[in-house]
Amino acid sequence: MEQRIDYQELLDIATRVGVSLLKNGAEIYRVEDSIQRIVAAYGVKEVDVFAVPTTIIVTINPPEGKTLTKTKRIYSRSTDLDRIYRLNDLSFDIVEERPAFDEIERRLKAIVSQPAYPLPVQVFACALAAFGFTLFFGGNRMDALCSLTLGAAIRLIGYGMDLFHTNGFFINTISSAVTAFLAVFWVEIGVASHIDKMVIGAIMNLVPGVAITNSMRDIIAGDLLAGQAKLVEALFIATAIALGAGMVLSLHRLFF
């Protein structure tokens, strides 16, 4: 005997999957498509989903009962490709297997609550990225070695300011300013040679490459509002990076 479907619970779970995808940096088309497929798998043919980087609105028209709508506001976003992969895998399993809602809830909680990489690993990764990009952009070995401290500082500053829920614009501004200051410091004491190579290599950790790519993807797919919102967000991040590094480098030229 087929189980009776609680459409309100179905709406809640489908929306939560979409919110989790959006919070972790998924494209708008993936968020909307995942919600639509999950709801349709349980027999609801009329589904309308509207998603932008800060809001998701889902409306379903069940075969029995009244129209149901749910709105969720997203206040923070990051990029976690592993979680996107796991959430995407979950949505495909839901469509193919139609598991009980309790099972979906259990798997969704496991994905959302999985711990991030430890802080030392994150610091090491940012330092290694700065090291590699400094060499890539033409820096010498000493520039690259000094860039390890720049990359590590970026992650430590971001982590510390996140604890106080600081606005992303100020996090990027302070991070890029400290990066430029450290580059100037290493050159002035004679250890490194190229301020520009070190700064460029280190701030690659801050460049919003994924946001720009996703904005172009959304615009091409016809999600103009979402694409423009992401593009503006990426431009603000780039402005913050340029502002922070530019102030320090300008002061260096002025006084030295």
Backbone hydrogen bonds, N-H to C=O, Kabsch-Sander energy under -0.5 kcal/mol:
donor,donor_aa,acceptor,acceptor_aa,energy
7,Y,5,I,-1.0
10,L,6,D,-2.2
11,L,7,Y,-2.5
12,D,8,Q,-2.2
13,I,9,E,-2.6
14,A,10,L,-2.5
15,T,11,L,-2.2
16,R,12,D,-2.1
17,V,13,I,-2.2
18,G,14,A,-1.9
19,V,15,T,-2.8
20,S,16,R,-2.4
21,L,17,V,-2.2
22,L,18,G,-2.5
23,K,19,V,-2.7
24,N,20,S,-1.2
25,G,22,L,-1.4
26,A,21,L,-2.3
31,V,27,E,-1.9
32,E,28,I,-2.6
33,D,29,Y,-2.4
34,S,30,R,-2.3
35,I,31,V,-2.0
36,Q,32,E,-2.3
37,R,33,D,-2.4
38,I,34,S,-2.3
39,V,35,I,-2.3
40,A,36,Q,-2.4
41,A,37,R,-1.8
42,Y,38,I,-0.6
42,Y,39,V,-1.2
43,G,40,A,-1.8
44,V,39,V,-1.4
45,K,43,G,-0.8
46,E,61,N,-0.6
47,V,45,K,-0.9
48,D,59,T,-2.8
50,F,57,I,-2.8
52,V,55,T,-2.6
55,T,52,V,-1.1
56,I,72,K,-2.4
57,I,50,F,-2.9
58,V,70,K,-2.9
59,T,48,D,-2.7
60,I,68,L,-2.8
61,N,46,E,-2.0
68,L,60,I,-2.4
70,K,58,V,-2.7
72,K,56,I,-2.7
74,I,54,T,-3.1
75,Y,73,R,-0.6
78,S,23,K,-2.9
80,D,24,N,-2.4
80,D,78,S,-0.5
84,I,80,D,-1.9
85,Y,81,L,-2.3
86,R,82,D,-2.2
87,L,83,R,-2.9
88,N,84,I,-2.6
89,D,85,Y,-2.3
90,L,86,R,-2.2
91,S,87,L,-2.3
92,F,88,N,-1.9
93,D,89,D,-2.1
94,I,90,L,-2.3
95,V,91,S,-2.0
96,E,92,F,-2.2
97,E,93,D,-2.9
98,R,94,I,-2.0
104,I,100,A,-1.9
105,E,101,F,-2.7
106,R,102,D,-2.1
107,R,103,E,-2.3
108,L,104,I,-2.7
109,K,105,E,-2.3
110,A,106,R,-1.9
111,I,107,R,-1.9
112,V,108,L,-2.6
113,S,109,K,-2.4
114,Q,111,I,-0.7
121,V,118,P,-0.6
122,Q,118,P,-2.0
123,V,119,L,-2.8
124,F,120,P,-2.3
125,A,121,V,-2.4
126,C,122,Q,-2.3
127,A,123,V,-2.4
128,L,124,F,-2.6
129,A,125,A,-2.3
130,A,126,C,-2.2
131,F,127,A,-2.3
132,G,128,L,-2.5
133,F,129,A,-2.7
134,T,130,A,-2.0
135,L,131,F,-1.6
136,F,132,G,-2.3
137,F,133,F,-2.3
138,G,135,L,-1.4
139,G,134,T,-2.8
144,A,140,N,-2.3
145,L,141,R,-2.6
146,C,142,M,-2.5
147,S,143,D,-1.9
148,L,144,A,-0.7
148,L,145,L,-0.9
149,T,146,C,-1.1
150,L,146,C,-0.9
151,G,147,S,-2.6
152,A,148,L,-2.1
153,A,149,T,-2.3
154,I,150,L,-2.0
155,R,151,G,-1.7
156,L,152,A,-2.3
157,I,153,A,-2.7
158,G,154,I,-2.3
159,Y,155,R,-2.6
160,G,156,L,-2.6
161,M,157,I,-2.7
162,D,158,G,-1.9
163,L,159,Y,-1.3
164,F,161,M,-0.9
165,H,162,D,-1.9
166,T,161,M,-2.0
170,F,167,N,-0.5
171,I,167,N,-1.8
172,N,168,G,-2.4
173,T,169,F,-1.9
174,I,170,F,-2.8
175,S,171,I,-2.4
176,S,172,N,-2.3
177,A,173,T,-2.0
178,V,174,I,-2.6
179,T,175,S,-2.1
180,A,176,S,-2.3
181,F,177,A,-2.4
182,L,178,V,-2.5
183,A,179,T,-2.0
184,V,180,A,-2.5
185,F,181,F,-2.4
186,W,182,L,-2.5
187,V,183,A,-1.8
188,E,184,V,-2.8
189,I,185,F,-1.8
190,G,187,V,-1.3
191,V,186,W,-1.9
192,A,186,W,-1.6
195,I,193,S,-0.6
198,M,194,H,-1.5
199,V,195,I,-2.6
200,I,196,D,-2.6
201,G,197,K,-2.2
202,A,198,M,-2.3
203,I,199,V,-2.6
204,M,200,I,-0.6
205,N,202,A,-1.9
206,L,203,I,-1.6
207,V,203,I,-1.2
209,G,207,V,-2.1
212,I,208,P,-2.1
213,T,209,G,-2.3
214,N,210,V,-2.8
215,S,211,A,-2.1
216,M,212,I,-2.1
217,R,213,T,-2.3
218,D,214,N,-2.6
219,I,215,S,-2.3
220,I,216,M,-2.5
221,A,217,R,-1.9
222,G,219,I,-1.2
223,D,218,D,-2.4
224,L,222,G,-1.9
227,G,223,D,-2.6
228,Q,224,L,-2.6
229,A,225,L,-2.1
230,K,226,A,-2.3
231,L,227,G,-2.1
232,V,228,Q,-2.5
233,E,229,A,-2.1
234,A,230,K,-2.4
235,L,231,L,-2.2
236,F,232,V,-2.2
237,I,233,E,-1.9
238,A,234,A,-2.3
239,T,235,L,-2.3
240,A,236,F,-2.4
241,I,237,I,-2.3
242,A,238,A,-2.5
243,L,239,T,-2.6
244,G,240,A,-2.4
245,A,241,I,-2.2
246,G,242,A,-2.3
247,M,243,L,-2.1
248,V,244,G,-1.4
249,L,245,A,-2.5
250,S,246,G,-2.3
251,L,247,M,-2.1
252,H,248,V,-2.1
253,R,249,L,-2.1
254,L,250,S,-1.9
255,F,251,L,-2.1
256,F,252,H,-2.2
